Amino acid sequence: MTGSRRPRWPAAVAVLTLVGGVLGNVASNLLSELADTLLGPASIAVAVVGAVAAVVIELRRRRTERTDPADPTDVVTAPSTGAPTLPYPAGFTGRVGQVDAVVTLLRTTHAVAVVGRRAVGTSACAVQAANLCRDEFPDQQYYLDLRRGGRQRSPREVLTALARILGTTAPAGEGVDDLEAAADELRSHLDGRRILLVLDNVDRPEQVRALLPPAARTCRLLLAGTPGLAACEGLVPYWLEEPDRADAVELFAAAGGAVSAARRHLPDPRVDPAVAEIVDLCGRQPRVVRALGYRTAQHGWRYTDVRDNLRHVAAAPPHQRTPVSPAVRLVTDRDTAYHALSWQARRLFRLLSLSPAPLDRPAIGALAGRPRRQVAALLDELAAAAFVGGAAGDRYDLRPLLVPYARLHLRSADTVGRRVAAQARLTRHLARRAERHAANLQLTGALLGRERSLLPDDDPYAWFDLHQDLLLAVVGVPAGAADTLPRRVRRWWFRLAVALCGWLAHADRFTEWQKVCDLVLATPTAGDRPRIAGWAHNELGVLRRRQNDPHGAAAALTLAVAERGRRGTAQARMNLGLALLDLGQVDDAVEHLELSRRHRSGADRSGHALTDLGLGAARLTRGEPEAAHHHLVRAANTFRSLGDARGYAAALTNLMLVYHRLGEHLDAAQAGRAVLDEENAGPAIRAGALLNAGAILFARATEDTGPDGSARSVGVDRRRLVESYRLLTRSRLLRHGRPSQGSGRTLLCLGDVATALGKPAVARRHWSRAAQVYQEIGDAGGRAQARQRLSDG
């Protein structure tokens, strides 16, 4: 479907006029001094007049195209004679239930208002309902258009027109008393008479406020207008939505039926599924649907071609250049509700279609590049016209039915540069806010319960929870789609992905975390820049390690070490060392952890503390408690100075095992109490401390038994075993039953302690549950240990 060629004669007239003016100047130089003084300015004046005339002709031509009376878009038209009689709607289709509801309200209510967004069909519905019940008002039925000729009538003009129709006195002035006096005389004149008064196209409640409430007993007042009428006292509003799909298809078919049968070669639109999608892409706006149905039948356009063209324009990425076809131009030009908005509100309506989810006011301000105060006024205008709706958290989004319609307007009115600039502003705003809140995730945990005055103003968890759909949708570009990320958007998009992964890691949302990493790897940017690919592989390695997949973690982290730079390699090597430690490759783990410490910047104190924590665990596993003690004490001191409660508690938890290995049981007990007293340690670390404390008590209890297994000090051993069982039970409860390696080890220890306490049935129950947990997380070694205990017990 190609666009019709526009006439070139207006531009040709302008060019020829300018050329004639230049030639006149040249000729004037060859004439006498008198001719030179007269013809020179005259030729310039002719050129200017010709150019202005061409511009005026072009504007009038475009206005004629927009308001072409050949298309049957106006269902209700005031009588051509100007008489205030009730018109009959021509070509009214559908709305059976809505019209019947309005008729029912008219029979029981003095004043009824059919309200809805502009061009949704309130006028046609109200006039159709008035015609169905006109026999019930034998005295007279009157109709008054309050927007005749496109100009809104003032309250005084409305009362003046009604006074002229009914023969009463018009208001003497614009004052409130003058309007009230004229309105009272109208009510007295209508009292006792069965008259139906229809006021159409009421744009502002002020136009009819003086008439409400109507005091007449038998007179009825029927209004049709904008949603603002619903707030008026003295009337019953009836909200009218867009027609449903069946009614919209019927409108499309009825408009096409107005074309001569000899020029129509299309199948019945009522049975073609493409037509149903066409009306949805048009927002089911009656005026647009009728105009498009008429033009489709008139030009013989195929329904599938119209649908595919509208769909392609609505779904194309912002930076893609898409030609605007006659169908798209017709749809956008006939949207009277859109053109009734201010130009800034129209622009905001178009730009909101770039957002895949609701936005708050700061984000809308960034998208539009406007201050917050102006954004608030524009949102009020769009909400009053029923273009946008509200969402939780003081957020706004377009009504779902109008989203493709707004994208069609965006394609028609905004250039590629403007669309990409708006997309970049939104992505930059979200990336900066996400980075700030991701940094506050650690700050909140560090400051909670200490210096509340230093807490951030916004709760980072609440912010991410509120905007998670928006963030995931902005980051979730189609995998491998190179043309979905303009160059000026890619940088902010990657920073947003990094911050989003930080929150997903804190929230243990592994599925979305892996999806974001896969999307980053699938983009061409990751292939061109190894640093980005290394970051994604490092994130996947950490994710798989937390999913108890050390082999997958080691494979991903090996790629990360090979792709990242020196500073990025430090983090990747530390994670790789921890993964190798999980696999039992202690020597390789220590080597990578030592390299990680060398590669870290001296200013990265938190990174050094994490590396010392990993080295302490590795040295302890390798049987070097003195070296482990050195690293863990240094890590604990660094975490404490940084205010990182979780890191400090994790270092103390490992120090408990070091002290036990060194025989310093008092220090081990003090370290355990320090972890449990740390309010911000987190349930996982507290559960680990309780597990280590219970395991230490169980080991000390078994060390005090004799060679034959009998207890040397039965009372003391029994108390230690009971205390160990109590601590292990608390550790299990803190894990909330979530399958993990920690919960599996806790269940194994509970079974061992229950065996020592002489409760074999309880022990078997714990070991069976441990085998099930290890099977769920895919830990074959832990499952083998649980099965071995079951077979031995």
C-alpha positions in Angstrom: 0.0 0.0 0.0 1.7 3.2 -1.2 1.0 6.8 -0.4 -0.9 9.0 -2.8 1.2 11.7 -4.5 0.6 15.2 -3.3 0.1 18.0 -5.8 3.2 19.9 -6.6 1.7 23.0 -8.0 1.7 25.1 -4.8 5.5 24.6 -4.5 5.9 25.3 -8.2 4.0 28.6 -7.9 6.2 29.7 -5.0 9.4 28.9 -6.9 8.3 30.6 -10.1 7.2 33.6 -8.1 10.6 33.9 -6.4 12.4 33.4 -9.7 10.2 36.1 -11.3 11.1 38.5 -8.5 14.8 37.9 -9.0 14.5 38.5 -12.7 12.6 41.6 -12.0 15.4 42.9 -9.9 17.9 42.2 -12.7 15.7 43.9 -15.3 15.2 46.9 -13.0 19.0 47.5 -12.9 18.9 47.9 -16.7 16.2 50.5 -16.8 16.3 54.1 -15.7 16.8 55.3 -12.2 13.1 55.8 -11.8 12.3 52.3 -12.9 15.0 51.0 -10.6 13.5 52.7 -7.6 10.0 51.3 -8.4 10.5 47.8 -9.8 13.1 46.6 -7.2 10.8 46.8 -4.2 7.9 45.8 -6.2 9.5 42.5 -7.3 10.5 41.7 -3.7 7.0 42.3 -2.6 5.6 40.1 -5.3 8.0 37.3 -4.3 7.0 37.5 -0.6 3.3 37.6 -1.5 3.8 34.5 -3.7 5.6 32.6 -1.0 3.0 33.4 1.6 0.2 32.4 -0.8 1.8 29.1 -1.4 2.1 28.4 2.3 -1.5 29.3 2.9 -2.7 27.1 0.0 -0.7 24.2 1.4 -2.1 24.6 4.9 -5.6 24.8 3.6 -5.1 21.7 1.5 -3.9 19.8 4.6 -6.8 21.0 6.7 -9.1 19.9 3.9 -7.5 16.5 4.0 -8.0 16.3 7.7 -11.7 17.3 7.6 -12.7 15.7 4.4 -16.5 15.6 4.5 -16.6 12.7 2.0 -15.9 10.2 4.8 -19.0 9.3 7.0 -17.4 10.1 10.3 -20.0 12.4 11.8 -22.9 10.2 13.0 -24.7 13.2 14.6 -25.0 16.4 12.7 -27.1 19.4 13.7 -29.9 20.3 11.2 -28.7 22.4 8.3 -31.5 24.8 8.8 -30.2 25.7 12.3 -33.5 24.8 13.9 -33.1 23.4 17.5 -34.9 20.2 16.6 -33.6 16.8 17.7 -31.6 15.2 14.8 -31.7 11.6 13.8 -28.3 9.8 13.9 -27.2 8.6 10.5 -25.5 5.2 10.4 -25.7 4.5 14.1 -24.4 1.0 14.8 -24.1 -1.1 18.0 -24.3 0.3 21.6 -27.6 -1.6 22.2 -27.1 -2.2 25.9 -25.7 1.3 26.5 -28.5 3.1 24.7 -31.1 1.1 26.6 -29.4 2.0 29.9 -29.5 5.7 29.0 -33.2 5.4 28.1 -34.0 3.7 31.4 -32.2 6.5 33.3 -34.1 9.2 31.4 -37.4 7.7 32.6 -36.5 8.0 36.2 -34.0 10.8 36.5 -34.3 14.5 35.8 -30.7 15.0 34.5 -28.5 12.3 32.8 -25.0 12.8 31.5 -23.4 10.4 29.0 -19.7 11.0 29.7 -16.6 9.6 28.1 -13.4 10.6 26.4 -13.8 12.8 23.4 -14.8 11.1 20.1 -15.8 7.9 21.9 -19.4 8.2 20.7 -21.1 10.0 23.6 -23.0 12.3 21.2 -24.3 9.4 19.0 -25.4 7.4 22.0 -27.2 10.3 23.7 -29.0 11.3 20.5 -30.0 7.7 19.7 -31.4 7.3 23.2 -33.3 10.6 22.9 -34.8 9.4 19.6 -35.9 6.1 21.1 -37.9 7.9 23.9 -39.0 11.0 22.0 -42.6 9.9 22.1 -42.6 10.1 25.8 -42.0 13.9 25.5 -44.9 15.2 23.3 -44.4 18.9 24.2 -41.0 19.2 22.4 -37.5 17.8 22.0 -34.7 20.4 21.6 -31.1 19.9 20.7 -28.2 22.3 21.2 -24.6 21.8 20.2 -22.3 23.5 22.6 -19.4 23.2 20.3 -20.9 24.4 17.0 -18.2 25.2 14.4 -15.5 23.9 16.7 -15.8 26.7 19.2 -16.8 26.2 22.8 -19.8 28.2 24.0 -19.5 30.2 27.3 -22.1 29.7 30.1 -23.7 33.0 29.0 -23.9 31.9 25.4 -25.5 28.6 26.4 -28.2 30.3 28.4 -28.7 32.8 25.7 -29.2 30.1 23.1 -31.7 28.2 25.3 -33.5 31.5 26.0 -33.8 32.1 22.3 -35.2 28.6 21.8 -37.7 28.6 24.6 -38.7 32.2 24.5 -37.3 33.3 27.9 -35.1 36.2 28.8 -31.4 36.0 28.1 -28.9 36.8 30.8 -28.0 40.4 31.1 -24.3 39.9 31.8 -21.6 37.4 32.8 -22.2 37.7 36.5 -23.3 34.8 38.7 -26.5 36.6 39.6 -27.4 37.2 36.0 -26.8 33.6 35.0 -28.8 32.3 38.0 -31.7 34.6 37.1 -31.8 33.4 33.5 -31.6 29.8 34.7 -34.4 30.2 37.2 -36.6 31.6 34.5 -35.8 28.7 32.2 -36.8 26.2 35.0 -40.1 28.1 35.6 -40.8 27.9 31.9 -40.1 24.2 31.7 -41.9 23.3 34.9 -44.9 21.0 34.2 -44.1 20.5 30.5 -42.9 17.2 29.1 -39.8 18.5 27.2 -36.5 16.7 26.4 -33.6 19.0 26.3 -30.4 17.5 24.8 -27.1 19.5 25.2 -24.3 18.0 23.2 -20.5 18.4 23.3 -20.3 19.8 26.8 -16.5 20.3 27.3 -16.6 22.0 30.7 -18.9 21.7 33.6 -19.1 25.5 33.9 -21.1 25.6 30.6 -24.1 23.9 32.3 -23.6 24.4 36.0 -26.3 27.1 36.2 -28.8 24.6 34.9 -28.2 22.0 37.6 -30.0 20.7 39.4 -33.1 20.9 37.2 -36.2 21.6 39.3 -38.7 20.8 36.6 -40.9 17.8 37.5 -41.5 16.4 34.0 -38.7 18.0 31.9 -35.6 15.9 31.2 -32.1 17.1 30.6 -29.7 14.9 28.7 -26.0 15.9 28.4 -23.2 14.4 26.4 -19.6 15.5 27.1 -16.3 14.9 28.7 -15.6 13.0 32.0 -15.5 16.2 34.0 -19.3 16.2 34.0 -19.3 13.2 36.3 -18.3 15.5 39.2 -21.3 17.8 38.8 -24.0 17.7 41.4 -27.6 17.2 40.3 -27.2 14.7 37.5 -26.6 11.0 37.1 -23.5 10.2 35.0 -23.4 7.2 32.7 -19.8 6.3 31.7 -19.3 5.3 28.1 -16.3 3.3 27.1 -15.0 2.5 23.6 -17.2 0.1 21.7 -16.4 -3.6 22.1 -14.6 -5.4 19.3 -17.8 -6.7 17.7 -19.4 -3.2 17.6 -16.2 -1.7 16.2 -16.1 -4.2 13.4 -19.7 -3.5 12.6 -18.8 0.2 12.4 -16.0 -0.6 10.0 -18.3 -2.7 7.8 -21.1 -0.2 7.9 -18.8 2.6 6.7 -17.5 0.4 3.9 -21.0 -0.4 2.9 -21.6 3.3 2.0 -19.3 2.8 -1.0 -20.9 1.9 -4.3 -21.0 -1.9 -4.7 -19.4 -1.6 -8.2 -16.2 -0.3 -6.5 -15.9 -2.8 -3.7 -14.1 -6.1 -4.3 -13.4 -7.0 -0.7 -14.8 -9.9 1.4 -17.2 -9.3 4.3 -15.2 -7.5 7.0 -17.3 -9.1 9.7 -15.8 -12.5 9.1 -12.2 -11.4 8.4 -9.9 -11.7 11.5 -7.7 -9.0 10.2 -10.4 -6.4 10.6 -10.7 -7.2 14.4 -7.0 -6.4 14.8 -7.4 -3.3 12.7 -10.0 -1.8 15.0 -7.9 -2.6 18.0 -4.9 -0.9 16.5 -7.1 2.1 16.0 -8.1 2.1 19.7 -11.7 1.4 18.7 -12.3 5.1 18.2 -15.6 5.3 16.3 -14.7 8.2 14.1 -11.4 6.7 13.1 -12.9 3.2 12.5 -15.6 4.6 10.3 -13.2 6.7 8.3 -10.8 3.9 7.8 -13.6 1.5 6.8 -14.8 3.9 4.2 -11.4 4.6 2.7 -10.5 0.9 2.7 -13.6 0.1 0.7 -13.2 3.2 -1.5 -9.6 2.4 -2.6 -9.9 -1.4 -2.5 -7.2 -1.9 0.2 -6.8 -5.4 1.4 -7.5 -5.9 5.0 -4.3 -7.8 5.6 -2.3 -5.0 4.0 -3.9 -2.4 6.2 -3.4 -4.5 9.3 0.2 -5.4 8.6 1.0 -1.7 7.9 -0.5 -0.5 11.1 1.0 -3.3 13.1 4.5 -2.7 11.6 4.4 1.0 12.3 3.1 0.5 15.9 5.7 -2.2 16.8 8.8 -0.9 15.1 11.7 0.1 17.4 12.0 3.9 18.1 15.1 4.4 16.0 13.8 2.6 12.9 12.7 4.7 10.0 9.3 3.6 8.9 7.3 5.4 6.1 3.9 6.7 7.1 1.3 5.3 4.8 -2.1 6.9 3.9 -3.8 4.5 6.3 -1.6 5.6 9.2 -2.0 9.3 8.2 -5.8 8.9 8.1 -5.9 7.3 11.5 -3.8 10.0 13.1 -5.5 12.9 11.4 -9.0 11.8 12.4 -8.2 11.5 16.1 -10.2 14.5 17.3 -9.6 13.8 21.0 -5.9 13.9 20.4 -6.0 17.1 18.4 -8.1 18.8 21.1 -5.1 18.5 23.6 -2.5 21.1 24.0 0.7 20.5 22.0 2.7 19.7 25.1 0.1 17.2 26.2 0.0 15.6 22.8 3.8 15.2 22.9 3.7 13.6 26.4 1.0 11.2 25.2 3.2 10.1 22.3 6.3 9.7 24.4 4.5 7.6 27.1 4.1 4.9 24.4 7.9 4.4 24.7 7.5 3.0 28.2 6.6 -0.6 28.6 5.3 -0.2 32.2 3.8 2.6 34.4 6.1 5.5 35.3 6.3 7.8 38.3 6.5 11.5 37.9 10.3 11.9 38.0 10.6 9.2 35.3 7.9 10.9 33.2 9.8 14.2 33.6 13.0 12.6 32.4 11.2 11.0 29.4 9.7 14.3 28.3 12.6 16.5 29.4 10.2 18.7 31.4 10.2 20.0 35.0 8.0 18.2 37.5 5.5 21.0 37.9 4.8 21.1 34.2 4.6 17.3 34.1 1.9 17.4 36.8 -0.2 19.8 34.8 0.1 17.8 31.7 -0.8 14.6 33.5 -3.9 16.2 34.9 -4.9 17.2 31.3 -4.3 13.7 30.0 -6.1 12.1 32.9 -9.1 14.5 32.5 -9.3 13.5 28.8 -9.1 9.7 29.7 -5.8 9.2 27.9 -3.8 7.9 30.9 -4.6 5.9 34.0 -3.1 5.7 37.5 -1.2 2.9 39.0 0.2 2.1 42.5 2.9 4.3 43.8 1.8 7.5 42.1 2.6 6.1 38.7 0.9 6.6 35.4 0.6 4.8 32.1 -1.4 4.9 28.9 -4.7 3.1 28.8 -3.9 -0.3 27.2 -6.3 0.2 24.3 -4.6 3.5 23.3 -0.9 2.2 23.4 -0.7 1.2 19.7 -2.7 4.3 18.8 -0.1 6.5 20.6 2.7 4.7 18.8 1.1 5.6 15.5 1.0 9.2 16.5 4.6 9.0 17.6 5.7 7.7 14.2 3.7 10.4 12.4 4.8 13.4 14.5 8.3 12.8 15.9 11.6 12.3 14.1 13.9 9.4 14.8 16.3 11.7 16.7 13.6 12.9 19.0 12.4 9.3 19.7 15.8 8.0 20.5 16.6 11.0 22.6 13.5 10.4 24.7 14.4 6.7 25.1 18.0 7.6 26.1 16.7 10.1 28.7 14.4 7.5 30.3 17.1 4.7 30.3 19.6 7.2 31.8 17.2 8.2 34.6 16.4 4.6 35.4 20.0 3.5 35.4 21.1 6.3 37.8 18.3 5.7 40.2 18.9 1.9 40.1 22.6 2.4 40.8 21.8 4.7 43.7 19.3 2.2 45.2 21.6 -0.8 44.6 24.4 1.0 46.5 21.9 1.6 49.3 21.2 -2.1 49.6 24.5 -2.5 51.5 24.2 0.9 53.2 20.8 0.1 54.6 22.1 -3.1 56.2 25.2 -1.4 57.5 23.4 1.5 59.2 20.2 -0.2 60.3 20.0 0.0 64.1 23.1 2.3 64.4 22.8 5.7 62.9 19.3 6.0 61.5 19.8 9.6 60.5 22.2 8.4 57.9 19.7 6.0 56.3 18.7 6.8 52.7 15.5 8.5 52.1 14.1 5.8 49.9 13.8 2.2 50.7 15.9 0.4 48.0 14.0 -2.8 48.3 10.6 -1.0 48.0 11.8 1.0 45.0 13.0 -2.1 43.2 9.8 -4.0 44.1 7.6 -1.2 42.8 9.5 -0.7 39.5 10.6 -4.2 38.8 8.3 -4.7 35.8 9.6 -1.5 34.2 13.2 -2.3 34.9 13.0 -5.9 33.6 11.1 -4.7 30.5 13.6 -2.0 29.7 16.5 -4.3 30.1 14.8 -7.3 28.4 15.4 -6.4 24.7 15.0 -9.3 22.3 18.0 -11.5 22.4 20.4 -10.9 19.6 18.5 -8.0 18.1 21.3 -5.6 17.1 18.9 -2.8 16.0 17.0 -2.6 19.2 19.7 -0.6 21.1 20.7 2.7 19.6 24.3 3.6 20.3 23.4 6.5 22.6 21.2 4.1 24.7 23.6 1.1 25.0 25.8 2.6 27.7 22.9 3.4 30.1 21.2 0.1 29.2 24.3 -1.8 30.4 24.6 0.2 33.6 20.9 -0.4 34.3 21.5 -4.2 33.8 24.4 -4.1 36.3 22.4 -2.4 38.9 19.4 -4.6 38.3 21.5 -7.7 38.8 22.7 -6.4 42.1 19.2 -6.2 43.4 18.2 -9.6 41.9 21.2 -11.1 43.7 20.1 -9.6 47.0 16.5 -10.8 46.5 17.6 -14.4 45.4 15.6 -14.1 42.2 17.8 -16.5 40.2 15.6 -16.9 37.2 15.4 -13.1 36.3 19.1 -12.8 37.2 20.2 -15.4 34.7 17.8 -14.0 32.1 19.4 -10.5 32.3 22.9 -12.0 32.1 21.9 -14.1 29.0 20.4 -11.0 27.4 23.7 -9.1 27.9 25.7 -11.9 26.4 23.3 -12.1 23.4 23.7 -8.4 22.4 26.3 -7.5 19.8 27.9 -5.1 22.4 29.1 -8.1 24.4 30.8 -9.6 21.4 32.6 -6.3 20.6 33.6 -5.5 24.2 35.2 -8.4 26.2 34.8 -6.4 29.4 31.0 -6.6 29.2 31.1 -10.3 28.3 33.4 -11.0 31.2 31.0 -9.2 33.6 28.1 -11.4 32.4 30.1 -14.6 32.8 31.2 -13.5 36.3 27.6 -12.9 37.2 26.6 -16.3 35.8 29.4 -17.9 37.8 28.2 -16.4 41.1 24.6 -17.3 40.2 25.5 -21.0 39.5 27.6 -21.2 42.7 24.6 -20.0 44.7 22.5 -22.5 42.9 24.9 -25.3 44.2 26.4 -25.9 40.8 30.2 -25.6 41.4 31.1 -27.2 38.0 29.0 -24.7 36.1 30.2 -21.9 38.2 33.9 -22.8 37.6 33.3 -23.0 33.8 31.6 -19.6 33.7 34.2 -17.9 35.9 37.1 -19.3 33.9 35.6 -17.5 30.9 35.2 -14.4 33.0 38.9 -14.5 34.0 40.0 -14.8 30.4 37.7 -11.9 29.2 37.9 -9.2 31.9 40.6 -6.6 32.5 43.0 -6.5 35.4 40.6 -4.9 37.9 37.7 -7.1 36.7 40.0 -10.2 36.8 40.5 -9.7 40.6 36.8 -10.2 41.3 36.5 -13.0 38.8 39.5 -14.8 40.2 38.1 -14.5 43.8 34.8 -16.1 42.7 36.6 -18.8 40.7 38.7 -19.6 43.8 35.6 -20.0 45.9 34.1 -22.2 43.2 37.2 -24.4 43.1 37.1 -24.6 46.9 33.5 -26.0 46.7 34.9 -28.6 44.3 37.6 -29.6 46.7 40.5 -28.2 44.6 42.0 -26.4 47.6 45.5 -25.6 46.1 44.1 -24.1 42.9 41.6 -22.1 45.0 44.3 -20.6 47.2 46.3 -19.7 44.0 43.4 -17.8 42.4 42.6 -16.1 45.7 46.2 -14.9 46.1 46.2 -13.6 42.5 42.9 -11.8 43.2 44.5 -10.0 46.2 47.5 -8.9 44.1 45.3 -7.6 41.3 43.0 -5.6 43.6 43.4 -1.8 43.9 44.6 -0.6 47.3 41.5 1.6 47.6 39.2 -1.4 47.3 39.1 -2.2 51.0 35.8 -4.2 50.7 37.3 -6.3 47.9 40.4 -7.0 50.0 38.2 -8.0 52.9 36.2 -10.4 50.8 39.4 -11.9 49.4 40.8 -12.4 52.9 37.5 -14.1 53.9 37.9 -16.5 51.1 41.6 -17.1 51.8 40.7 -17.8 55.5 38.2 -20.4 54.5 40.6 -22.0 52.0 43.5 -22.1 54.5 41.3 -23.7 57.1 40.2 -26.3 54.6 43.8 -27.0 53.8 44.6 -27.5 57.5 46.4 -24.3 58.1 44.5 -22.7 61.1 47.2 -20.1 61.9 47.2 -18.7 58.4 43.4 -18.9 58.3 43.3 -17.0 61.6 45.5 -14.2 60.1 43.3 -13.7 57.1 40.0 -13.9 58.9 41.0 -11.5 61.7 42.1 -9.0 59.0 38.8 -9.5 57.1 36.7 -9.0 60.3 38.5 -5.8 61.2 38.1 -4.4 57.7 34.4 -5.2 57.6 33.8 -3.7 61.0 35.5 -0.5 60.0 33.4 -0.3 56.8 30.2 -0.9 58.7 29.4 -4.1 56.8 27.6 -6.2 59.4 27.1 -9.2 57.2 30.8 -9.4 56.2 31.8 -9.0 59.8 29.5 -11.7 61.0 30.6 -14.1 58.2 34.3 -13.6 59.2 33.4 -14.3 62.9 31.5 -17.4 61.8 34.6 -18.9 60.2 36.7 -17.8 63.1 34.6 -20.0 65.3 35.9 -23.1 63.5 39.5 -21.7 63.5 39.4 -21.2 67.3 38.0 -24.7 67.7 40.8 -26.2 65.6 43.4 -24.3 67.7 41.8 -25.5 70.9 40.7 -22.0 72.0 37.1 -22.9 72.9 36.5 -19.7 74.9 37.4 -17.5 71.9 35.2 -19.7 69.7 32.2 -19.3 72.1 32.8 -15.5 72.2 32.9 -15.3 68.4 29.6 -17.2 68.2 27.9 -14.9 70.7 29.2 -11.9 68.8 27.6 -13.2 65.6 24.3 -13.9 67.3 24.3 -10.4 68.9 24.8 -8.7 65.6 21.3 -7.6 64.7 22.0 -7.0 61.0 23.9 -10.2 60.3 21.1 -11.7 58.3 19.3 -15.0 58.8 21.6 -17.1 56.6 24.8 -16.0 58.5 23.1 -16.4 61.9 22.0 -19.9 60.8 25.6 -20.7 59.8 26.9 -19.5 63.2 24.4 -21.7 65.0 25.4 -24.6 62.8 29.1 -24.1 63.6 28.3 -23.7 67.4 26.2 -26.9 67.4 28.9 -28.8 65.5 31.6 -27.6 67.9 29.6 -28.6 71.0 28.9 -32.0 69.4 32.6 -32.6 68.7 33.5 -31.6 72.3 30.9 -34.0 73.7 32.2 -36.9 71.7 35.8 -36.2 72.5 35.0 -36.7 76.2 33.8 -40.3 75.7 35.9 -43.3 76.7 37.4 -45.9 74.4 34.4 -48.2 74.6 32.0 -45.4 73.7 30.8 -44.9 77.3 30.7 -41.4 78.6 33.3 -40.5 81.2 31.1 -37.6 82.5 27.6 -38.5 81.4 26.0 -35.4 82.9 28.3 -33.0 81.2 28.2 -34.8 77.8 24.4 -35.0 77.9 24.1 -31.3 78.5 26.4 -30.5 75.7 24.5 -32.8 73.3 21.2 -31.3 74.3 22.6 -27.8 73.8 24.1 -28.8 70.5 20.7 -30.2 69.4 19.0 -27.0 70.5 21.4 -24.8 68.5 21.1 -27.0 65.4 17.3 -26.8 65.6 17.4 -23.0 65.8 19.7 -23.0 62.7 17.3 -25.1 60.8 14.3 -22.8 61.7 16.3 -19.8 60.5 16.7 -21.3 57.0 12.8 -21.4 56.6 13.0 -24.9 55.1 14.7 -23.6 51.9 16.8 -26.4 50.3 20.5 -25.5 50.5 23.9 -27.0 51.4 23.6 -25.3 54.8 20.2 -26.9 55.5 21.6 -30.3 54.4 24.6 -30.1 56.7 22.3 -29.0 59.5 20.1 -32.0 59.1 23.1 -34.4 58.9 24.4 -32.9 62.2 20.9 -33.2 63.8 20.8 -36.9 62.9 24.3 -37.4 64.4 23.4 -35.7 67.6 20.1 -37.6 67.8 22.0 -40.8 67.5 24.3 -39.8 70.3 21.3 -39.0 72.4 19.9 -42.5 71.8 17.0 -41.5 69.4 17.6 -43.6 66.2 14.1 -43.0 64.8 14.6 -39.2 65.0 18.1 -39.5 63.5 16.8 -41.5 60.5 14.1 -38.9 59.9 16.7 -36.1 59.8 19.0 -38.1 57.5 16.2 -38.9 55.1 15.3 -35.3 54.9 18.9 -34.4 54.3 19.1 -36.9 51.4 16.0 -35.3 49.9 17.5 -31.8 50.3 20.7 -32.8 48.6 18.8 -34.4 45.8 16.8 -31.2 45.3 19.9 -29.0 45.0 21.8 -31.5 43.0 24.6 -32.3 45.5 25.6 -35.9 44.8 28.3 -35.9 47.6 26.0 -34.7 50.3 23.3 -37.2 49.2 25.9 -40.0 49.4 26.8 -39.0 52.9 23.1 -39.1 54.0 22.5 -42.5 52.4 25.7 -43.8 54.1 24.4 -42.8 57.5 21.0 -44.3 56.7 22.6 -47.6 55.8 24.9 -47.7 58.8 22.2 -46.6 61.2 
